[in-house]
Amino acid sequence: MPVGRWCRCRCRAVVVLGALLLALLAGSADATDVFQVPFTTDAIMIPSSFNDLEFSINDTGQIGPDGPWQAAVLMLGFHQRKSMVEPWDGGPVVPMWPTGSVITQLLTTAGGGFYNQSTNASQPWIEFGNDGENDMVLADYNVHQRSEGQGILDSITMMNSRFETPGYANINATIYAMNVSHVTLRDGTTTYVPQVGNLALGRPDDVDLGGTTWAGTSIIEQMKAQGHVKTNSFGLHLGSAPLGQKASLILGGYDEARVVGPVAAFQMMLGEPFVFLADVFLGVETGARHFNVSEFDAPIWQGDAIDAVNEHVGGKKGHVVVAPNPAVPGMYLPAPTCANAAKYLPVRYDNATGYYLWDTADPHYAPLINSAAFLGFTFADQAAKNVTIKVPLKLLNLTLDKPITQTPTAYFPCHDVGKDNDMWELGRAFLQAAFFAINFEQNLTFLAQAPGPAMSQSIVRPFQVDDRTLVSQPEAAFLDSWLASWPSAVPTDPPRRALSGGAIAGVAIGILAGLGAIAGAAFFLWRRRKRAKEGDPEPSELHTGGLHRHKKRRDSKSDGDINEVDSKTGVQEAADTPVNELESPVKVPPSEAPTSPGVYEMPTPLGFGSEAPTSPGVYEMPADPTYSKGEKRPTRNS
């Protein structure tokens, strides 16, 4: 059995980058409004510091064996730093899954971890797992983690990655000190020691454990009392480690850029963030479909599962109650939802491991993963409003490694769970594409679509006490943030962008100019027909945009001289050359030049001299000389 070791390193150094400092300070929230927790992949941490973790991916801060993932970071014991740019003095630093649970789980040195009770630790106030089972709720139910240990109060230090003063918070946390802990894999036999602890952001006083009240006060409540945050709340988006999208955990607030489209709000139940799941389906955001069947012949969602909790809390028939839970890796759904989805995907169920494995040799695999295909989840919030969250299949192309498989293997993180399981969960795989937040001040849980890797600039917003929804980005931000990661997707209906004021003005001017040209052409044709009927004499003026300019001619002293000037504009005209209208081939009188720019008379084929224009873009070309009947016309060579 592999023995996992928690990070045994001290925080040897902190990388302080000026560019990162500016980026982190770009949020507009005040220093005492919010507190931003660092992750293993953040630049302020040295990723190689986590290489002592058995399932760490070298020099990246990413963690396996079923991810890769990025975890939040805290420091054991009470520690301080005098300024926001100096290295941390102390440690150890440990990775944690942020959860809505009510008790923080840490593995002790006796169990293969690095936690030792400090001198500040309380006496145990409860014993866990004396019967070999884990009594924890909403922490690790579907990963089959079994632990034994004690409940105590002890010191931890939360680190602020926003480089603000103070850059730390000393917390007396409610801790489950695990002396024994192991995860049993889905094959039912292989086990391993968990590498990452669980950071509880819930409120212990919301839970009554069989008449025993949880000891201690919640982490965020303590930070509020110390002035680090203004509200008991948090916003979380796990991002994508393999795609380089950093995670975000903000205590007392949230990142607006991580919230896209409509937001679903749910009343918390028994102190836990349960939500109503109404539907699961496959879809394509844009471009071609690359599923391995041409038509959908059966529904994916099995909403007829009997859910006693859903009925008890007033959920609609066909819906189920699920829990967003970053402490578990996969998506644990009512059977046979995952099996139905697998019919349309190049995956196969592997009995040896208990996972759906991608068939990377299938010709549909690469185009599908690189397309805009997604697994959609529709939720019905407390107002019976449906909100859909799309999880691109590119995010569901994760990797299994030792001890689950001997070599890296692509897998689809969906698991069918029977109705007797009593707990359906949406874990880290789902939370890569979903924004999850809780405002304990209003007892509300929020879910919304999160953006892809090309998301917009961070906009940090503090939660207000009375906030019952979130400020979000427009729905079009989802497609915009993903297109660069979908090489197989060619937008069939690209996002429409609003015209600027200048563009609107340009369109209006263009329309008016076009109407003017049409009107001018119509007037030209009308005048020409009128003269053809009435036999009007040759006009003596040129119409240019409605302005009548009378030309005064003088005799030329030399051939080709320019000796006539328009008295108003200074435009000169060529002299000595007869200027006549071109003889009509149908023997109609000559007509005026058009009144709108861009309409011209045909040039003479004989190349006689021409009259200089009196306005830009409007020209009257010379006509043939007039000949009497029977008189011979000259040729070009004569």
TIROLO-469210 format. One line per 4 residues: number of its first residue (from 1); their letters; for each residue x, y, z of C-alpha. Coordinates in Angstrom, 1 decimal, padded with zeros to 4 digits. Layout:
<nodes>
NUM) a) X/Y/Z; ...
</nodes>
This chain:
<nodes>
1) mpvg) 000.0/000.0/000.0; 001.5/003.3/-001.0; 002.2/005.6/001.9; 001.3/009.3/001.2
5) rwcr) 003.2/012.0/002.9; 001.9/015.5/003.3; 004.1/018.4/002.5; 006.9/018.3/005.0
9) crcr) 008.6/021.4/003.7; 008.9/024.7/005.4; 007.8/027.7/003.3; 011.4/028.3/002.2
13) avvv) 010.6/031.3/000.1; 007.9/033.3/-001.5; 008.0/034.4/-005.1; 006.9/038.1/-005.1
17) lgal) 006.4/039.3/-008.7; 005.7/042.9/-009.4; 003.3/042.0/-012.3; 001.4/039.6/-010.1
21) llal) 001.2/042.3/-007.4; -000.4/044.7/-009.8; -002.8/042.1/-011.1; -003.9/041.0/-007.6
25) lags) -004.4/044.6/-006.6; -006.5/045.3/-009.7; -009.7/044.3/-007.9; -011.5/047.3/-006.5
29) adat) -012.5/045.8/-003.1; -011.1/047.5/000.0; -008.3/045.7/001.9; -010.6/044.8/004.8
33) dvfq) -013.5/043.7/002.6; -012.2/040.4/001.3; -009.5/037.8/001.8; -008.1/035.8/-001.1
37) vpft) -006.7/032.3/-000.4; -003.7/031.1/-002.4; -003.6/027.8/-004.3; -000.8/025.4/-004.9
41) tdai) -000.5/026.6/-008.5; -000.2/030.4/-007.6; 002.9/032.3/-008.3; 003.2/033.4/-004.6
45) mips) 003.9/029.8/-003.8; 006.8/027.8/-005.0; 005.1/024.9/-006.8; 008.1/022.6/-006.2
49) sfnd) 007.4/023.0/-002.5; 004.6/020.4/-003.0; 006.7/017.8/-004.7; 007.0/015.9/-001.4
53) lefs) 003.4/015.0/-002.0; 003.3/011.6/-003.4; 000.7/012.6/-006.0; 002.1/016.0/-006.8
57) indt) 003.0/016.7/-010.5; 006.5/018.1/-010.4; 007.1/021.8/-010.6; 003.5/022.6/-011.4
61) gqig) 001.6/022.6/-008.1; -000.9/020.2/-009.7; -002.1/017.3/-007.7; -003.4/013.8/-008.7
65) pdgp) -004.0/010.8/-008.9; -007.4/011.6/-010.5; -007.0/015.2/-011.8; -004.9/017.1/-012.2
69) wqaa) -006.2/019.5/-009.6; -005.1/022.6/-007.8; -005.7/022.9/-004.0; -006.0/025.8/-001.6
73) vlml) -003.2/026.4/000.9; -003.0/027.2/004.6; -000.3/027.1/007.2; -000.4/025.1/010.4
77) gfhq) 000.0/026.9/013.7; 000.0/030.7/014.4; 002.4/032.7/012.2; 002.8/036.3/011.1
81) rksm) 004.7/038.4/008.6; 005.6/042.0/009.2; 005.1/043.3/005.7; 003.2/042.1/002.7
85) vepw) 006.3/041.4/000.6; 008.5/039.5/003.0; 008.7/035.6/003.0; 006.6/033.6/005.4
89) dggp) 008.5/032.6/008.6; 007.2/029.3/009.6; 005.0/026.5/008.3; 004.3/023.9/007.4
93) vvpm) 002.2/024.7/004.4; -000.5/022.1/003.5; -002.9/021.8/000.6; -006.6/021.7/001.3
97) wptg) -009.9/021.2/-000.6; -012.2/024.1/000.3; -015.6/022.8/001.3; -018.9/024.0/002.7
101) svit) -018.4/021.4/005.5; -018.3/022.4/009.2; -015.0/020.8/010.4; -011.5/021.0/008.9
105) qllt) -009.8/017.6/008.4; -006.0/017.2/008.8; -003.9/014.1/008.8; -001.6/013.7/011.8
109) tagg) 002.0/012.6/011.7; 000.9/009.4/013.3; -001.3/008.8/010.2; 001.4/009.7/007.7
113) gfyn) 000.6/013.4/007.5; 002.3/016.5/009.1; -000.2/017.8/011.6; 000.8/017.8/015.2
117) qstn) -001.2/019.4/018.0; 000.2/022.8/018.9; 000.5/024.1/022.5; -002.7/026.0/021.7
121) asqp) -004.7/022.8/021.1; -007.8/022.1/023.2; -008.6/018.8/024.8; -010.6/016.5/022.4
125) wief) -014.2/017.3/022.5; -015.4/014.3/020.4; -014.1/011.0/019.1; -014.6/010.1/015.5
129) gndg) -014.6/006.7/013.8; -014.1/004.4/016.7; -016.1/001.8/014.8; -013.8/002.1/011.8
133) endm) -016.3/004.4/009.9; -016.0/008.1/009.2; -018.9/010.0/010.8; -018.1/013.1/008.6
137) vlad) -020.9/014.6/006.5; -020.4/016.4/003.2; -016.7/015.9/003.1; -015.7/012.6/001.5
141) ynvh) -018.8/010.4/001.3; -018.5/009.2/-002.3; -014.7/008.7/-002.2; -015.0/006.0/000.4
145) qrse) -012.6/007.6/002.8; -012.5/006.1/006.2; -010.8/007.7/009.1; -010.4/007.7/012.9
149) gqgi) -009.4/010.5/015.1; -010.5/013.3/017.5; -012.2/016.6/017.3; -010.1/019.4/018.8
153) ldsi) -009.7/023.2/018.5; -006.3/024.2/017.3; -004.4/027.0/015.5; -004.0/027.5/011.8
157) tmmn) -002.9/030.5/009.7; -004.8/031.7/006.6; -002.6/033.4/004.0; -003.8/036.3/001.9
161) srfe) -002.6/036.3/-001.7; -003.8/039.8/-002.3; -000.6/041.3/-000.7; -002.7/043.4/001.6
165) tpgy) -002.2/044.4/005.3; -002.5/042.2/007.2; -001.4/039.4/005.0; -002.5/036.7/007.4
169) anin) -005.3/035.6/009.8; -004.7/033.5/012.9; -007.7/031.1/013.4; -008.7/028.8/016.2
173) atiy) -010.2/026.1/013.9; -012.5/023.2/014.6; -010.3/020.3/013.4; -010.8/016.6/012.9
177) amnv) -007.3/015.3/013.6; -007.1/012.0/011.7; -004.8/009.5/013.2; -005.8/006.9/010.6
181) shvt) -007.2/007.6/007.1; -007.4/005.8/003.8; -009.3/005.9/000.6; -010.6/002.7/-000.9
185) lrdg) -010.6/002.8/-004.7; -013.6/001.9/-006.8; -012.2/-001.6/-007.4; -013.0/-002.2/-003.7
189) ttty) -009.5/-003.5/-002.8; -006.8/-000.9/-003.5; -006.3/001.9/-000.9; -004.1/004.9/-000.5
193) vpqv) -003.6/007.6/002.2; -005.2/011.0/001.2; -002.8/013.7/000.3; -005.0/016.8/000.8
197) gnla) -007.0/017.9/003.8; -010.4/019.5/003.8; -010.8/023.2/004.7; -014.2/023.7/006.3
201) lgrp) -015.9/027.0/005.5; -019.3/026.2/007.0; -020.6/027.1/010.4; -020.3/024.4/013.1
205) ddvd) -023.2/026.0/015.1; -025.5/025.1/012.2; -025.1/021.4/012.9; -026.4/019.3/015.8
209) lggt) -024.6/016.0/016.0; -027.0/013.8/017.9; -027.4/016.3/020.7; -023.6/017.2/020.7
213) twag) -023.0/020.8/019.6; -019.9/021.3/017.4; -017.2/023.2/019.3; -015.7/026.4/017.9
217) tsii) -016.7/029.1/015.6; -016.4/029.1/011.8; -013.2/030.2/010.1; -014.9/033.1/008.2
221) eqmk) -016.9/034.2/011.3; -013.6/034.6/013.2; -012.1/036.5/010.3; -015.1/038.8/010.3
225) aqgh) -014.7/039.4/014.0; -011.0/040.2/013.4; -011.8/042.7/010.6; -010.4/040.7/007.7
229) vktn) -013.8/040.4/005.9; -017.1/042.3/006.3; -019.5/039.3/005.8; -019.6/035.6/006.5
233) sfgl) -019.4/034.5/002.9; -017.2/033.1/000.2; -017.0/032.6/-003.6; -015.2/029.6/-005.3
237) hlgs) -014.2/028.6/-008.8; -011.7/025.7/-009.1; -010.7/026.5/-012.7; -008.7/024.1/-014.8
241) aplg) -005.2/023.0/-013.8; -004.4/021.3/-017.2; -005.7/024.3/-019.1; -003.8/026.8/-017.0
245) qkas) -006.9/028.5/-015.6; -006.1/029.4/-012.0; -008.5/028.8/-009.1; -010.1/031.5/-007.1
249) lilg) -011.3/031.4/-003.4; -012.3/034.7/-002.0; -013.5/034.9/001.6; -016.1/037.7/002.2
253) gyde) -016.5/038.2/-001.6; -016.3/036.8/-005.1; -014.7/037.4/-008.5; -017.4/038.8/-010.8
257) arvv) -015.4/037.7/-013.9; -015.9/034.1/-012.7; -019.8/034.5/-012.8; -021.4/034.2/-016.2
261) gpva) -025.1/034.6/-017.1; -028.1/033.9/-014.7; -027.4/032.9/-011.1; -029.3/030.2/-009.3
265) afqm) -030.0/030.8/-005.5; -030.9/028.1/-003.1; -031.9/028.2/000.6; -029.4/026.2/002.7
269) mlge) -030.8/023.0/004.3; -029.6/021.8/007.7; -026.6/024.1/007.3; -025.5/022.4/004.1
273) pfvf) -025.4/023.8/000.5; -027.9/021.4/-001.2; -029.3/022.3/-004.6; -032.1/020.9/-006.8
277) ladv) -030.9/019.1/-010.0; -033.6/018.9/-012.7; -031.8/017.6/-015.8; -028.6/016.4/-017.4
281) flgv) -028.0/016.4/-021.1; -025.4/016.5/-023.9; -025.1/019.5/-026.2; -022.9/021.6/-028.5
285) etga) -022.3/025.3/-027.9; -021.3/026.0/-031.5; -020.0/024.2/-034.6; -020.3/020.6/-035.6
289) rhfn) -021.3/017.6/-033.5; -018.7/014.9/-033.1; -020.6/012.4/-031.0; -020.2/008.8/-032.0
293) vsef) -023.9/008.4/-032.9; -025.8/010.5/-035.3; -029.1/010.8/-033.4; -030.0/010.8/-029.7
297) dapi) -032.3/007.8/-029.2; -032.7/007.9/-025.4; -032.7/010.5/-022.7; -029.7/010.9/-020.4
301) wqgd) -031.3/012.1/-017.3; -033.1/009.6/-015.0; -035.2/012.0/-013.0; -037.6/009.4/-011.8
305) aida) -035.2/008.4/-009.0; -036.9/008.3/-005.6; -035.3/011.1/-003.5; -036.8/011.3/-000.1
309) vneh) -034.9/014.4/000.7; -036.2/016.1/-002.4; -039.8/015.3/-001.5; -039.2/016.4/002.1
313) vggk) -038.0/019.9/001.2; -040.6/020.4/-001.5; -038.7/019.7/-004.6; -040.5/019.0/-007.9
317) kghv) -041.1/015.4/-008.8; -038.3/014.2/-011.1; -035.7/016.5/-009.5; -033.1/015.3/-007.0
321) vvap) -031.1/017.0/-004.2; -027.4/017.2/-004.8; -024.5/018.8/-003.0; -021.7/020.8/-004.7
325) npav) -018.6/019.4/-002.9; -014.9/020.2/-003.8; -013.7/017.5/-001.5; -014.7/014.7/-004.0
329) pgmy) -013.2/014.4/-007.5; -016.1/013.2/-009.7; -019.8/013.7/-010.5; -021.9/011.2/-008.6
333) lpap) -025.4/011.1/-010.2; -028.5/008.9/-010.0; -028.0/005.7/-012.0; -028.0/005.2/-015.0
337) tcan) -027.4/008.9/-016.0; -023.7/008.3/-016.6; -024.3/005.0/-018.5; -026.8/006.8/-020.7
341) aaky) -024.3/009.6/-021.5; -021.6/007.0/-022.3; -023.7/005.7/-025.2; -022.9/008.9/-027.1
345) lpvr) -019.3/009.2/-026.1; -016.1/007.3/-027.1; -015.8/005.8/-023.6; -015.9/002.4/-022.1
349) ydna) -016.6/001.3/-018.6; -013.5/-000.5/-017.1; -014.6/-003.1/-014.5; -011.1/-003.4/-013.1
353) tgyy) -010.9/000.3/-012.0; -014.5/001.2/-011.8; -014.1/004.2/-014.1; -015.3/005.3/-017.6
357) lwdt) -012.1/005.4/-019.7; -011.8/007.5/-022.9; -011.0/005.5/-026.0; -008.3/007.7/-027.3
361) adph) -007.9/005.6/-030.5; -011.5/006.2/-031.5; -011.7/008.6/-034.5; -014.4/010.6/-032.7
365) yapl) -012.3/011.2/-029.6; -009.9/014.0/-030.6; -012.5/016.0/-032.6; -015.0/015.7/-029.8
369) insa) -012.7/016.8/-027.0; -011.6/019.8/-029.1; -015.1/020.7/-030.0; -017.7/022.8/-028.2
373) aflg) -019.5/019.8/-026.8; -020.6/019.9/-023.2; -022.4/018.0/-020.5; -025.2/020.3/-019.3
377) ftfa) -026.8/020.5/-015.9; -030.1/022.3/-015.3; -030.9/023.4/-011.8; -034.2/024.7/-010.4
381) dqaa) -033.5/027.4/-007.8; -035.7/028.5/-004.9; -037.8/030.6/-007.2; -038.3/027.6/-009.6
385) knvt) -036.1/029.4/-012.1; -034.1/027.0/-014.3; -030.4/027.8/-014.7; -028.1/025.6/-016.9
389) ikvp) -024.4/025.1/-016.3; -022.4/023.7/-019.2; -019.3/021.6/-018.5; -017.2/021.3/-021.7
393) lkll) -016.1/017.8/-022.4; -012.5/019.2/-022.6; -012.7/019.6/-018.8; -014.0/016.1/-018.4
397) nltl) -011.0/014.6/-020.2; -009.0/014.0/-016.9; -006.2/011.7/-016.0; -005.8/008.6/-013.8
401) dkpi) -002.4/007.7/-012.5; -000.8/005.5/-009.8; -002.1/003.9/-007.7; -005.4/003.8/-009.7
405) tqtp) -003.7/002.9/-013.0; -000.1/001.9/-013.7; 000.2/004.5/-016.5; -001.5/007.8/-017.1
409) tayf) -005.0/007.1/-018.5; -007.7/009.5/-019.8; -011.0/009.1/-018.0; -014.5/010.5/-017.9
413) pchd) -015.3/011.4/-014.2; -019.0/010.4/-014.1; -020.2/007.8/-011.6; -023.7/006.2/-011.3
417) vgkd) -024.9/006.0/-007.8; -027.9/004.0/-006.7; -030.9/005.6/-005.0; -030.0/003.9/-001.7
421) ndmw) -026.8/005.9/-001.5; -028.6/008.9/000.0; -026.1/011.4/-001.3; -025.5/012.7/-004.9
425) elgr) -022.6/015.1/-005.3; -021.0/017.3/-007.9; -017.3/017.4/-007.2; -014.2/019.0/-008.6
429) aflq) -014.8/017.9/-012.1; -018.1/019.8/-012.2; -016.7/022.8/-010.3; -014.1/023.4/-013.0
433) aaff) -016.9/025.0/-015.0; -019.2/026.2/-012.2; -019.1/029.1/-009.8; -020.1/028.1/-006.2
437) ainf) -020.7/030.6/-003.5; -022.4/030.9/-000.1; -023.7/034.0/001.7; -024.2/032.7/005.3
441) eqnl) -025.6/036.1/006.2; -028.7/035.2/004.1; -028.3/031.4/004.4; -028.1/031.2/000.6
445) tfla) -026.1/029.0/-001.8; -025.4/030.3/-005.3; -024.5/028.4/-008.5; -023.7/029.9/-011.9
449) qapg) -021.8/029.2/-015.1; -018.1/029.9/-014.9; -016.0/031.1/-017.8; -013.3/029.2/-019.7
453) pams) -009.5/029.8/-019.8; -009.7/033.0/-021.8; -011.8/034.8/-019.1; -011.8/038.5/-018.6
457) qsiv) -009.9/040.6/-016.0; -010.6/039.8/-012.4; -013.3/042.0/-010.7; -013.3/041.4/-007.0
461) rpfq) -016.6/042.2/-005.3; -017.3/042.1/-001.5; -020.4/040.3/-000.4; -022.9/042.6/001.3
465) vddr) -024.9/041.4/004.2; -028.2/041.6/002.3; -026.9/040.2/-001.1; -029.4/037.6/-002.4
469) tlvs) -027.8/037.3/-005.9; -024.5/038.0/-007.7; -023.3/040.4/-010.3; -022.4/038.5/-013.4
473) qpea) -020.9/038.8/-016.8; -023.1/038.5/-020.0; -023.9/035.0/-021.2; -021.8/035.6/-024.4
477) afld) -018.7/035.6/-022.1; -018.9/031.8/-021.9; -018.4/031.3/-025.7; -015.8/034.1/-025.9
481) swla) -013.8/032.5/-023.1; -013.7/029.0/-024.7; -013.3/029.5/-028.5; -009.5/029.5/-028.3
485) swps) -009.6/026.1/-026.6; -012.0/024.6/-029.1; -010.0/024.1/-032.3; -012.6/021.8/-033.8
489) avpt) -015.4/024.3/-033.2; -016.2/026.7/-036.0; -018.9/029.2/-034.8; -022.1/028.8/-036.7
493) dppr) -023.5/032.0/-035.2; -020.6/034.1/-033.9; -021.4/036.3/-030.9; -022.9/039.6/-031.9
497) rals) -021.3/042.7/-030.6; -023.0/046.1/-030.2; -022.0/048.9/-032.6; -020.2/051.8/-031.2
501) ggai) -021.7/055.3/-031.5; -019.3/056.2/-034.3; -020.2/053.1/-036.2; -023.9/053.8/-035.9
505) agva) -023.3/057.4/-037.1; -021.3/056.0/-040.1; -024.1/053.6/-041.0; -026.7/056.4/-040.9
509) igil) -024.6/058.7/-043.1; -024.0/055.9/-045.5; -027.8/055.2/-045.8; -028.5/058.9/-046.4
513) aglg) -025.8/059.1/-049.0; -027.2/056.1/-050.7; -030.7/057.5/-050.7; -029.3/060.8/-052.1
517) aiag) -027.6/058.9/-055.0; -030.8/057.1/-055.8; -032.8/060.3/-055.8; -030.2/062.0/-058.0
521) aaff) -030.2/059.2/-060.5; -034.0/059.3/-060.6; -034.0/063.0/-061.2; -031.4/062.7/-063.9
525) lwrr) -033.5/060.1/-065.8; -036.6/062.2/-065.4; -035.0/065.3/-066.8; -033.5/063.4/-069.7
529) rkra) -036.9/061.9/-070.6; -038.5/065.3/-070.2; -036.0/067.0/-072.6; -036.4/064.2/-075.0
533) kegd) -040.1/064.9/-075.2; -039.8/068.8/-075.1; -036.7/069.3/-077.2; -035.0/071.5/-074.6
537) peps) -031.8/073.3/-075.8; -028.4/072.3/-074.4; -028.1/073.4/-070.8; -025.7/076.2/-070.0
541) elht) -025.0/075.2/-066.3; -023.7/072.2/-064.5; -025.7/071.0/-061.5; -023.5/069.7/-058.6
545) gglh) -025.3/068.7/-055.5; -028.0/071.3/-056.2; -025.6/074.2/-056.5; -025.9/076.1/-059.9
549) rhkk) -022.5/077.5/-061.0; -022.6/079.8/-064.1; -019.4/079.7/-066.1; -017.9/082.7/-067.7
553) rrds) -015.6/082.0/-070.6; -012.7/084.1/-072.0; -010.8/083.5/-075.2; -007.6/081.6/-074.9
557) ksdg) -004.3/083.2/-076.0; -002.6/079.9/-076.6; -003.9/076.4/-077.2; -004.4/074.4/-074.0
561) dine) -004.1/077.4/-071.6; -006.2/077.3/-068.5; -007.8/080.8/-068.4; -011.2/080.6/-066.8
565) vdsk) -011.7/080.7/-063.1; -014.9/080.1/-061.1; -015.5/083.3/-059.2; -016.6/081.4/-056.1
569) tgvq) -014.4/078.4/-055.8; -011.3/079.3/-057.9; -011.7/076.2/-060.1; -010.1/076.8/-063.5
573) eaad) -011.5/075.5/-066.8; -009.6/074.5/-069.9; -009.9/076.8/-072.9; -009.8/076.7/-076.7
577) tpvn) -011.5/073.4/-076.9; -015.1/073.2/-078.0; -017.2/071.8/-075.2; -020.4/070.1/-076.4
581) eles) -022.7/067.4/-075.2; -022.2/063.9/-076.7; -024.6/063.2/-079.5; -027.2/060.7/-078.4
585) pvkv) -027.3/057.6/-080.5; -031.1/057.8/-080.5; -031.1/061.4/-081.6; -032.4/062.8/-078.3
589) ppse) -031.3/066.2/-076.9; -028.3/066.2/-074.5; -029.0/066.1/-070.8; -027.6/067.6/-067.6
593) apts) -025.0/065.9/-065.5; -026.4/064.2/-062.4; -026.7/066.1/-059.2; -025.2/063.5/-056.9
597) pgvy) -021.5/062.5/-056.8; -020.5/059.3/-058.4; -022.8/059.4/-061.5; -020.9/060.2/-064.8
601) empt) -021.6/060.6/-068.5; -019.8/058.3/-070.9; -016.6/059.7/-072.4; -016.3/060.6/-076.1
605) plgf) -014.8/057.9/-078.2; -012.9/060.5/-080.2; -010.8/061.9/-077.3; -011.6/065.6/-077.8
609) gsea) -010.7/068.1/-075.0; -012.8/068.1/-071.9; -014.2/070.7/-069.5; -012.6/070.9/-066.1
613) ptsp) -014.9/069.9/-063.2; -016.5/072.5/-061.0; -017.0/070.1/-058.1; -015.1/067.0/-057.0
617) gvye) -016.3/063.8/-058.5; -018.8/065.3/-061.0; -017.6/065.6/-064.6; -019.2/066.5/-068.0
621) mpad) -017.5/064.9/-070.9; -017.2/066.5/-074.4; -019.5/065.5/-077.2; -018.9/065.0/-080.9
625) ptys) -019.0/068.0/-083.2; -022.3/068.5/-085.0; -022.3/067.5/-088.7; -024.9/068.2/-091.4
629) kgek) -026.6/065.4/-093.2; -024.2/063.7/-095.6; -021.1/065.4/-094.2; -018.3/062.9/-093.6
633) rptr) -017.1/062.4/-090.0; -013.3/062.4/-089.5; -011.5/059.3/-088.2; -008.8/059.1/-085.6
637) ns) -006.1/058.8/-088.3; -007.4/061.7/-090.4
</nodes>
